[in-house]
Amino acid sequence: MEKILAGIDRTKNFIGKTVKEQNPNILLDFFKNKGKTIGVKDTKEIDNNLIKKLLRNGYIWNTIDFSSDRGRAIDIRLLNPITSKVMTGSSSGTAINVLYGLNTVGIGTDGGGSVLGPAISLNLYSALLSGMGLKGKNKKKSTDEIAFIAGIGFITQNFMELEKVLKIFYEESEKKLKKLVLSDTLEKEIGDKLKNNYEITIWKDKSLFSREELMTELNNIFQKGDVFIYIEKNIEVEGIGDSVLGSLGDSGKVFQENSNKKFLKVFNMLDCTAITIPLKNIGSSIVIATPKGKNGLKYVLEIGKILDYEYRPKLFQEYFLNYPLKRIDNRTFEILEEM
């Protein structure tokens, strides 16, 4: 409760930066309901009924979060607090506000990676529920001319909070998960945790870039198993995954390809459900994904519980995740306090 209240108070320092507006009644709502805070991306694609559903399940609204200009894959207004490069994805403000603990849960939209991407770039947990039918309202076209309706997703600091919010949309099923597809880059690290309970097919990691290639490959993967597990690694550490930039000649394309983004760019376009578990390396996460269907959320949470571990270094946790709990260094206040 202390962290939540401190995060609410610190929100005022982010207004005009990552926060477009703070709920003027947030303190009244907090003391009335004692709920966890949510921040909502500034877009009409997130229906009010979805927000009301969360409010009925113990959450309180704290912020409306700034998003990138016209849904661009980078946000030139905001810097990534870890790398100091431009922020990844259109749900940029939402992700940063979760990183600093202003909100327990961030709600964003994902057309071609704009929930999972920002979360991974900040080593946060995230989920995309397109496969469960959680979508926006309007059909759009990506910068590479692929039609889509934005999916709805969530960003949190830890797996416990991610699981809690996802349980609101959970559908129970008697169908058991049997077949997994596991990237060869994870076989040694997590294979032993899964091999006794599941039939595993190993997928050889490939250097794919275009959305068309990725969509074709992902469809093939889901022919072999109900859950796909792989790593998004070092995204936007050496490049920037933006189509506008990539359209500017060979050098722009190389810079775009060096962003290292993989299947996160196409999950929504294929109506998948996916969650991410951050690793210790910058901009890197284990990704657990399933195709469209009511079993999807059950499956990714089942595997997520097995694979979840706090990989992130303590310095990262203390500097960012516990930000609201740090005392504010105010020299005037300290002098008065001593008197």
C-alpha positions as CSV (number, residue, x, y, z in Angstrom):
1,M,0.0,0.0,0.0
2,E,2.9,2.4,0.8
3,K,4.4,1.9,-2.7
4,I,1.0,2.5,-4.4
5,L,0.4,5.7,-2.4
6,A,3.9,6.9,-3.0
7,G,3.5,6.2,-6.8
8,I,0.3,8.2,-6.8
9,D,2.1,11.1,-5.2
10,R,5.1,10.9,-7.6
11,T,2.8,11.0,-10.6
12,K,2.6,14.8,-10.5
13,N,6.3,14.9,-11.4
14,F,5.6,13.1,-14.7
15,I,2.6,15.2,-15.9
16,G,3.4,16.7,-19.3
17,K,6.2,14.0,-19.8
18,T,4.8,10.5,-19.8
19,V,1.5,11.4,-18.1
20,K,-1.1,13.3,-20.0
21,E,-3.6,13.5,-17.2
22,Q,-4.0,12.2,-13.6
23,N,-7.3,11.3,-12.1
24,P,-8.3,14.3,-10.1
25,N,-10.1,12.0,-7.6
26,I,-7.3,9.5,-7.3
27,L,-6.8,10.0,-3.5
28,L,-10.5,9.7,-2.8
29,D,-10.7,6.6,-4.9
30,F,-7.6,5.1,-3.3
31,F,-8.8,5.6,0.3
32,K,-12.3,4.3,-0.6
33,N,-11.2,1.2,-2.5
34,K,-7.6,0.5,-1.5
35,G,-7.0,-0.8,-5.0
36,K,-3.9,-1.2,-7.3
37,T,-3.4,1.6,-9.8
38,I,-3.8,1.4,-13.5
39,G,-2.6,3.7,-16.3
40,V,-4.4,3.8,-19.7
41,K,-2.8,4.7,-23.0
42,D,-4.2,7.8,-24.6
43,T,-6.3,6.1,-27.3
44,K,-10.0,5.6,-28.0
45,E,-9.2,2.0,-29.1
46,I,-9.4,1.0,-25.4
47,D,-13.1,0.7,-24.6
48,N,-14.4,2.2,-21.4
49,N,-16.2,-1.1,-20.6
50,L,-12.8,-2.8,-20.4
51,I,-11.6,-0.1,-17.9
52,K,-14.8,-0.4,-15.9
53,K,-14.3,-4.2,-15.7
54,L,-10.9,-3.6,-14.1
55,L,-12.4,-1.0,-11.7
56,R,-15.0,-3.6,-10.6
57,N,-12.1,-6.0,-9.9
58,G,-10.2,-4.0,-7.4
59,Y,-8.2,-1.5,-9.5
60,I,-8.3,2.3,-9.5
61,W,-7.6,4.6,-12.4
62,N,-4.6,6.9,-11.9
63,T,-3.3,8.1,-15.3
64,I,-3.9,8.7,-19.0
65,D,-0.5,8.0,-20.6
66,F,1.1,9.8,-23.5
67,S,1.6,7.6,-26.6
68,S,3.7,8.1,-29.7
69,D,2.7,10.3,-32.6
70,R,0.1,8.6,-34.8
71,G,1.0,5.2,-33.4
72,R,4.6,5.2,-34.7
73,A,6.8,2.3,-33.6
74,I,9.1,4.8,-31.8
75,D,8.3,7.7,-29.6
76,I,10.6,10.7,-30.4
77,R,9.2,12.6,-27.4
78,L,10.4,10.1,-24.8
79,L,13.7,8.6,-24.0
80,N,14.1,5.0,-22.8
81,P,15.2,5.5,-19.1
82,I,17.6,2.6,-19.4
83,T,19.4,3.2,-22.7
84,S,18.7,6.9,-23.2
85,K,17.6,6.2,-26.8
86,V,14.2,7.1,-28.2
87,M,11.5,5.0,-26.6
88,T,10.2,1.8,-28.3
89,G,6.5,1.5,-29.3
90,S,3.4,3.6,-29.2
91,S,2.5,2.5,-25.6
92,S,5.7,4.2,-24.5
93,G,4.4,6.4,-21.8
94,T,2.3,3.6,-20.3
95,A,5.4,1.4,-20.0
96,I,7.6,4.1,-18.5
97,N,4.9,4.8,-15.9
98,V,4.9,1.2,-14.8
99,L,8.7,1.0,-14.7
100,Y,8.8,3.9,-12.2
101,G,6.0,2.4,-10.2
102,L,3.4,5.2,-10.8
103,N,1.0,2.4,-11.8
104,T,0.8,-1.2,-10.9
105,V,-0.7,-2.1,-14.3
106,G,-0.4,-0.3,-17.7
107,I,-3.0,-0.9,-20.4
108,G,-1.9,-0.3,-24.0
109,T,-2.7,-1.2,-27.5
110,D,-0.5,-3.3,-29.8
111,G,-0.8,-3.2,-33.6
112,G,2.6,-4.5,-34.5
113,G,4.4,-4.8,-31.2
114,S,3.5,-1.7,-29.3
115,V,2.8,-3.3,-25.9
116,L,5.3,-6.2,-25.9
117,G,8.0,-4.0,-27.5
118,P,8.0,-1.2,-24.9
119,A,7.8,-3.7,-22.0
120,I,10.7,-5.8,-23.3
121,S,12.8,-2.7,-24.0
122,L,12.4,-1.8,-20.3
123,N,12.8,-5.3,-18.9
124,L,9.2,-5.4,-17.7
125,Y,6.5,-8.2,-17.8
126,S,3.7,-7.9,-20.4
127,A,0.8,-9.7,-22.1
128,L,-1.1,-9.4,-25.3
129,L,-4.6,-10.8,-25.4
130,S,-5.5,-10.5,-29.1
131,G,-6.1,-14.3,-29.1
132,M,-8.7,-13.9,-26.4
133,G,-10.6,-11.4,-28.4
134,L,-9.4,-8.3,-26.5
135,K,-9.2,-5.9,-29.5
136,G,-9.7,-2.3,-30.3
137,K,-12.4,-0.9,-32.5
138,N,-11.1,0.2,-35.9
139,K,-9.3,-1.6,-38.7
140,K,-6.0,0.0,-39.7
141,K,-3.1,-0.6,-42.0
142,S,0.5,-1.0,-40.8
143,T,3.3,1.0,-42.5
144,D,4.0,-2.2,-44.6
145,E,0.3,-2.4,-45.7
146,I,-0.9,-5.2,-43.5
147,A,-4.5,-4.8,-42.2
148,F,-5.0,-5.2,-38.5
149,I,-7.2,-4.2,-35.5
150,A,-5.1,-3.2,-32.5
151,G,-4.9,-5.7,-29.7
152,I,-5.2,-4.9,-26.0
153,G,-2.3,-5.7,-23.7
154,F,-1.0,-5.2,-20.1
155,I,2.4,-4.2,-18.6
156,T,3.5,-4.9,-15.0
157,Q,6.7,-5.0,-12.9
158,N,6.3,-8.6,-11.9
159,F,4.6,-11.9,-12.8
160,M,2.3,-11.9,-9.8
161,E,0.6,-8.6,-10.9
162,L,0.5,-9.8,-14.5
163,E,-1.2,-13.0,-13.5
164,K,-3.6,-11.2,-11.3
165,V,-4.9,-8.8,-14.0
166,L,-5.0,-11.6,-16.6
167,K,-7.1,-13.8,-14.4
168,I,-9.9,-11.3,-14.9
169,F,-10.1,-12.5,-18.6
170,Y,-9.3,-16.1,-17.9
171,E,-11.5,-18.9,-19.4
172,E,-11.2,-22.3,-17.8
173,S,-10.8,-25.3,-20.0
174,E,-10.4,-29.0,-19.5
175,K,-8.2,-29.3,-22.6
176,K,-4.6,-30.0,-21.4
177,L,-1.5,-28.5,-22.9
178,K,0.7,-31.2,-24.4
179,K,2.9,-29.9,-27.3
180,L,5.4,-27.1,-27.1
181,V,7.7,-25.6,-29.7
182,L,11.0,-24.4,-28.0
183,S,13.7,-22.3,-29.6
184,D,17.1,-23.9,-29.7
185,T,18.5,-20.9,-28.0
186,L,16.5,-21.9,-24.9
187,E,16.9,-25.7,-25.0
188,K,19.7,-26.0,-22.6
189,E,18.5,-23.3,-20.2
190,I,14.9,-24.3,-19.7
191,G,14.4,-27.6,-21.5
192,D,14.8,-29.6,-18.3
193,K,11.9,-27.7,-16.7
194,L,9.5,-28.7,-19.4
195,K,10.6,-32.1,-20.9
196,N,9.0,-34.3,-18.3
197,N,5.5,-32.9,-18.7
198,Y,5.3,-31.9,-22.4
199,E,6.2,-33.1,-25.9
200,I,8.8,-30.7,-27.1
201,T,9.7,-29.8,-30.7
202,I,12.9,-27.8,-31.1
203,W,12.8,-24.8,-33.5
204,K,16.0,-23.6,-35.0
205,D,16.3,-19.9,-34.6
206,K,16.3,-18.0,-37.9
207,S,17.2,-14.5,-39.0
208,L,13.8,-13.4,-40.2
209,F,12.9,-9.7,-40.5
210,S,9.9,-8.9,-42.7
211,R,6.5,-9.3,-41.3
212,E,5.4,-11.6,-44.2
213,E,8.3,-14.0,-43.4
214,L,7.6,-13.9,-39.7
215,M,3.9,-14.5,-40.1
216,T,4.5,-17.5,-42.4
217,E,7.0,-19.0,-40.0
218,L,4.8,-18.5,-37.0
219,N,1.9,-20.2,-38.7
220,N,4.2,-23.1,-39.4
221,I,5.4,-23.2,-35.8
222,F,1.8,-23.4,-34.5
223,Q,1.3,-26.5,-36.7
224,K,3.8,-28.3,-34.5
225,G,2.7,-27.2,-31.1
226,D,0.1,-25.2,-29.0
227,V,2.7,-23.0,-27.4
228,F,5.9,-21.3,-28.8
229,I,8.7,-20.3,-26.5
230,Y,11.6,-18.2,-27.7
231,I,13.7,-15.1,-26.8
232,E,13.4,-11.5,-28.0
233,K,17.0,-10.4,-27.4
234,N,18.6,-6.9,-27.2
235,I,15.7,-5.2,-29.0
236,E,16.5,-1.7,-30.1
237,V,20.0,-1.8,-28.5
238,E,21.9,-1.3,-31.7
239,G,19.2,-0.1,-34.1
240,I,15.6,1.3,-34.2
241,G,12.7,-0.8,-35.4
242,D,10.8,1.9,-37.2
243,S,9.3,1.6,-40.7
244,V,9.6,5.3,-41.4
245,L,13.3,5.2,-40.7
246,G,13.6,1.9,-42.6
247,S,12.1,3.4,-45.8
248,L,15.0,5.8,-46.1
249,G,17.4,3.9,-48.3
250,D,19.8,1.0,-47.6
251,S,21.3,2.6,-44.5
252,G,17.8,3.2,-43.0
253,K,16.8,-0.4,-43.7
254,V,20.0,-1.7,-42.0
255,F,19.4,0.5,-39.0
256,Q,15.8,-0.9,-38.8
257,E,16.9,-4.5,-39.1
258,N,19.5,-4.0,-36.4
259,S,16.6,-3.4,-33.9
260,N,16.5,-7.2,-33.5
261,K,12.7,-7.4,-33.2
262,K,11.2,-10.7,-34.1
263,F,7.8,-12.2,-33.7
264,L,6.5,-9.5,-31.4
265,K,5.9,-7.5,-34.6
266,V,3.3,-10.0,-35.8
267,F,1.5,-11.6,-32.8
268,N,-1.4,-9.2,-33.0
269,M,-1.7,-9.5,-36.7
270,L,-2.2,-13.2,-36.3
271,D,-4.5,-12.8,-33.2
272,C,-2.2,-14.5,-30.8
273,T,-2.0,-14.5,-27.0
274,A,1.5,-13.9,-25.6
275,I,3.3,-13.0,-22.4
276,T,6.9,-11.9,-21.7
277,I,9.2,-12.7,-18.8
278,P,12.2,-10.2,-18.7
279,L,15.8,-11.5,-18.6
280,K,18.9,-10.0,-17.1
281,N,20.2,-8.7,-20.5
282,I,19.0,-5.3,-21.6
283,G,15.9,-5.4,-23.8
284,S,15.6,-9.2,-23.6
285,S,12.7,-11.5,-22.6
286,I,11.4,-15.0,-22.8
287,V,8.3,-14.9,-24.9
288,I,5.5,-17.5,-24.5
289,A,2.9,-17.4,-27.3
290,T,-0.2,-19.3,-28.5
291,P,-2.5,-19.0,-31.5
292,K,-6.1,-17.7,-31.3
293,G,-8.4,-19.6,-29.0
294,K,-10.0,-19.6,-25.6
295,N,-7.2,-22.0,-24.2
296,G,-4.5,-19.5,-25.0
297,L,-4.4,-17.6,-21.8
298,K,-4.5,-20.8,-19.7
299,Y,-1.6,-22.2,-21.7
300,V,0.7,-19.1,-21.5
301,L,0.1,-18.7,-17.7
302,E,0.7,-22.4,-17.1
303,I,4.1,-22.2,-18.8
304,G,4.8,-18.7,-17.4
305,K,4.5,-20.1,-13.8
306,I,7.1,-22.7,-14.6
307,L,9.6,-20.4,-16.2
308,D,9.1,-17.2,-14.1
309,Y,12.3,-16.2,-12.2
310,E,13.7,-12.9,-11.1
311,Y,16.6,-12.6,-13.6
312,R,16.9,-8.8,-13.4
313,P,19.9,-7.5,-11.3
314,K,19.2,-6.0,-7.9
315,L,20.6,-2.6,-8.9
316,F,18.0,-2.4,-11.7
317,Q,15.2,-3.4,-9.2
318,E,16.3,-0.8,-6.6
319,Y,16.8,2.0,-9.1
320,F,13.6,1.7,-11.1
321,L,11.1,-0.8,-9.6
322,N,11.4,0.7,-6.1
323,Y,11.5,4.3,-7.3
324,P,8.4,5.4,-5.3
325,L,9.9,4.2,-2.0
326,K,13.1,6.3,-2.3
327,R,13.2,9.4,-0.1
328,I,13.1,12.6,-2.0
329,D,16.3,14.6,-1.5
330,N,15.0,18.1,-0.6
331,R,17.7,20.1,1.2
332,T,15.2,22.7,2.6
333,F,13.0,20.0,4.1
334,E,16.0,18.2,5.6
335,I,17.2,21.4,7.3
336,L,13.8,22.2,8.7
337,E,13.5,18.6,9.9
338,E,16.7,18.8,11.9
339,M,15.5,22.1,13.6
